[in-house]
Amino acid sequence: MAEKAKWTHGMGIGCLLQIVLLAALDLALSYDAMVSALAYLLLLLPLALFVRWLLHRGGMLNGLGGSLYGPAIVCVVAALAIKRPIHVKDEDGADVVATPGVLADRVAKKVVDVVGPDAGKADGGAQIPPGVSYTAAPENAGETLEDVLKELDGLIGLKEVKQEVAKFARIVQVNKMREAEGLKVPKVSYHMVFTGNPGTGKTTVARIMARVYRALGIVKKGHLVETDRGGLIAGYVGQTAEKTAKVIDFALDGVLFIDEAYAITEGDGENGYGAECIATLLKRMEDNRDRLVVIVAGYTDEMKRFIDANPGLESRFNRYIHFPDYSAEELADIFRMRAKSAQYVLSDDVERWIVPYIALKTKDRDRKFGNGRWVRNLFEKTIERQAMRLAEFETPTREQLMTITMKDVGISLKDPDASAED
């Protein structure tokens, strides 16, 4: 009993020391470092508990050992956090500090992906085909059309796109009301063609459209299956139909999104792989017309030729939505959004010059201009420059760690009416 009391006394002192140390670290460390310390503590917790159990069994936690074990763990995670704070990429590709909650969620998903019974599978256990990206249907089965349209309206730019989607949704709503009253309903094709240059939000809107279709009752699940020529075309005659069919099976009750769809038939030659794919797609769109919606996307001219060249495609894809390039103001808003989500703030000078700078840098854009992707690259380079600038400080403040300056962005004013990258 004396040993047990002694051990309990030592552990009690250790817990108090841990609390004191954590409070001191909260005052001493930067926000990123403190959050990373907690994240490291979460990662090391299972190992720490296991070692504690082993030491306890060996009677090594009595007295002083019990008092120092916990504080030693806190010191280790603090040293790790100071030396190498944990950052992760968010959904937009921005660098953000990894909170314990985010880290736990990602670790759990990794474990499930590797050892779980549904590793490499989508909802329901279906195996994801190669060359396919899968976006699960939202868990909120009661999500309304207004909920989804509100999220669409929150996207930067895309005014005409939002109007076209809202118009389509209202047409379908009215048709369903007429159908419920026993009235005739004009035939409406749910399949769409998205045209525009890279980085204009086509894939993002396609994911939202899957939810729109579900909210309207057009599809049951509302998941999105993304693919391109590589995910549909096989290397030998006769195999493409099977490969395409597997992708379509995976998309049933949801939306199939084919990016750069014009590439399916480009350079088809004598083999006819692309023609085989299109024939399979058209047949399945007819056979599964109540379970499948297809959205094809790509450059405007190429998509027009692609659809017009095949009467079957032309009859099924008659609803076009064009995605214009972002303006300099919209690109600046995307830059601001990325900075805010990653816990950065723009200096007053950057706020003043970011739009003229982007306008200057993008004035000679061609159709390969990346739009949103260009902004992502600009933001990543900005963070790199900021890190190099802060390396000159021994202990930068929280404000310095968060602030993006003109030099970080690459804005150098040669005269009042011009800016150029260093």
Secondary structure as GFF3:
##gff-version 3
##sequence-region A 1 422
A	DSSP	alpha_helix	2	28	.	.	.	ID=ss1
A	DSSP	alpha_helix	31	57	.	.	.	ID=ss2
A	DSSP	alpha_helix	64	83	.	.	.	ID=ss3
A	DSSP	beta_strand	87	89	.	.	.	ID=ss4
A	DSSP	beta_strand	95	97	.	.	.	ID=ss5
A	DSSP	alpha_helix	100	115	.	.	.	ID=ss6
A	DSSP	three_ten_helix	123	125	.	.	.	ID=ss7
A	DSSP	beta_strand	133	135	.	.	.	ID=ss8
A	DSSP	alpha_helix	145	153	.	.	.	ID=ss9
A	DSSP	alpha_helix	159	180	.	.	.	ID=ss10
A	DSSP	beta_strand	192	196	.	.	.	ID=ss11
A	DSSP	alpha_helix	202	215	.	.	.	ID=ss12
A	DSSP	beta_strand	224	227	.	.	.	ID=ss13
A	DSSP	alpha_helix	229	232	.	.	.	ID=ss14
A	DSSP	alpha_helix	239	251	.	.	.	ID=ss15
A	DSSP	beta_strand	254	259	.	.	.	ID=ss16
A	DSSP	three_ten_helix	261	264	.	.	.	ID=ss17
A	DSSP	alpha_helix	273	287	.	.	.	ID=ss18
A	DSSP	beta_strand	292	298	.	.	.	ID=ss19
A	DSSP	alpha_helix	300	308	.	.	.	ID=ss20
A	DSSP	alpha_helix	311	316	.	.	.	ID=ss21
A	DSSP	beta_strand	320	323	.	.	.	ID=ss22
A	DSSP	alpha_helix	328	341	.	.	.	ID=ss23
A	DSSP	beta_strand	345	346	.	.	.	ID=ss24
A	DSSP	alpha_helix	348	361	.	.	.	ID=ss25
A	DSSP	alpha_helix	372	390	.	.	.	ID=ss26
A	DSSP	alpha_helix	398	402	.	.	.	ID=ss27
A	DSSP	beta_strand	403	404	.	.	.	ID=ss28
A	DSSP	alpha_helix	406	409	.	.	.	ID=ss29
A	DSSP	beta_strand	412	415	.	.	.	ID=ss30
A	DSSP	beta_strand	418	420	.	.	.	ID=ss31
###
